[in-house]
Amino acid sequence: MSQSSETVLDEDDVARGNATIEITVPAEPDQLAVIRAVAGAVAAQRDFDPDAIADLTLAVDESCTRLIRRALPGAVLDCRFALTENGIGFRASTPVDPGTSPSGRNGASAGTC
């Protein structure tokens, strides 16, 4: 069974065009569809054109895939979408195997994209 959570948006932030959406899912490949769906929905609500929605969704998917491949067994993946007047920022993090890094060298014990 998978779990996810999201942060309730502050109405004042939404009115100003600034808000943060957070989701936490198991760091498993089958959760990528959930994360992609959130990315696409957030971009669509911000009136991104179809190409920009596809670009954001792909970038989020690639970042999360890299982290999931390095994640410790049973770890969760924390994803944050920051909505601003200028666009959408994205950050994901999870505990990773300290013996791996994106470059294949020994790396840190936490991964963030």
N, C-alpha and C positions, 0 to 999 in steps of 0.2 A: 504494500500500500504506500502510495506517495503522499506527501504533505506539501502544501505550499501556503504561503501567507503573503499578505500585501498590506501596505501602509495606507491608512485612510487619508485622503487628500484634504488639506486645510482649504476651506472655501475662499478665504482671502488670497491665498497663494494662487489658487486656480483663477480667480478673478483678475489677478495681476499677470497671469500667464506664467507663473512660476510654481512648480510643484515637483514632488519626488514620488516615484512609484517604486516600491521595493517588493521583490518576491524572493522567497527562499524555497528551493527545491532540492531533492536528493541529487548529488553530483553523479547522475547516471545519464547515459545517452538518450534513453527514452523520454527524458524531460526536456530535450532540446525543442521539441514541437511546442511545448507550453511556452518556453521563452521566446521562440520565434513569433508565436501568436500574439504575445504581449507586445513585442517590439512593433509588429505590423499594426496592431490596434492603436498603440500610442502615436505612431507616425500618421496614421490615417486621421485620427482625431485632431492632429495639428495641421491638417490639410496639406501634407506632403504629397507630391505627385507620385504616380505609380513607380517610376524609376527610383526615386529617392526612398520610397518605402522598401523596395527590393534591396537597394544598397544597404540601408540600415539593418534590415533583417539578416542579410548575408554577413555583415560585419559582426553583429551580435552572435550569430551562430558560430562563426569561426573562432571568436574569442572564447566562447563557452566550451566549444569542442576541445580547444587546446587545454583549458583548465580541467575539464572532466577527464581527459586522458592521463593527467598527472595527479588527480585527486586521490587522497587516502581512502581506503575502503570505508564505506559508511558515512563519508563526509557529505556536507550540504554545500550547495552553491548559492551564494548570496548575489543577487542582481539588483542594480539600482539604475533607474532611468530618471535623469534630472531634466525636467522640462523648464525651459527658460524662454524669454522673449526671442532669443536668437536661434533656438533649435532644441535638440535633444542630446544630452550627454549620457554615456553609459559606462558603468563600472561593474565588474564581476569579480568575486573572490571566493577562494576555497582553500582549506588546508591541503597541501600537496606533499607527495613523497619527497623528502629532502635529497634523495639520490637522483632526482631528475630535474631538468630545466628545459625550457623551450629550445635551447641550443644543444641539448644533449649532455651538457656538463653538469656536475653537481651544483645544486642551486639552493635557494631559500626554502624555508618550511611553509611558506604561504605564497599562493599565487594570486595575482591580481591583473586583470586586463582593463 
